[in-house]
Amino acid sequence: MSGGQDWKSSKCCQAPLRAPPVQYDPPDDPPDGLVELIRKDLQLHDDDETPEPAAGETVLEEAARLVAGDRQAAYDHPLPNHRRIALLWNAFLAARYGPVVTLTAEDVVWMMIAVKQARDAHAAGRDNLVDVAGYARCLERMRAAEGREGGYQP
């Protein structure tokens, strides 16, 4: 944090971040297809390093290039990718807190943007801006794939 302040003394980090425990007995078998989705998401990619931006390339141009190229090749189209992430996060949240919420692929994108905001608040960097723009582009592509290009529809 700026000014040499320790993160533990920051007011934003003092509030409890955990929900109260909920009694929950998870099912014996995972939902159909979940194991295969987890295996696919756990595959390691040799091309995870982000290439340097081209000379004069803006944050938005770099994000568009990465989302349509390297990232799609590594992770699939944003819609099925973020649906897989939502399934995994829902399984984690249900096991920990009980079935209290169901996240959507769009929720995942908004939460990833929040992650980038938190990182940029600590240490501002171009990478965070590129990622925020990339997630916004992913959301646009996801909405288009679902035929709802004109704004938020849950």
Protein Blocks (a to p, Z undefined) as FASTA:
>chain_A
ZZhiafklpmklmpcfbdcdddddddfbdcehklmmmmmmmpccfklpccdddehiafkl
mmmmmmmmmmmmmnopfklmmmmmmmmmmmmmmmmnopfbccdfklmmmmmmmmmmmmmm
mmgcfklmmmmmmmmmmmmmmmmmnopanbccZZ
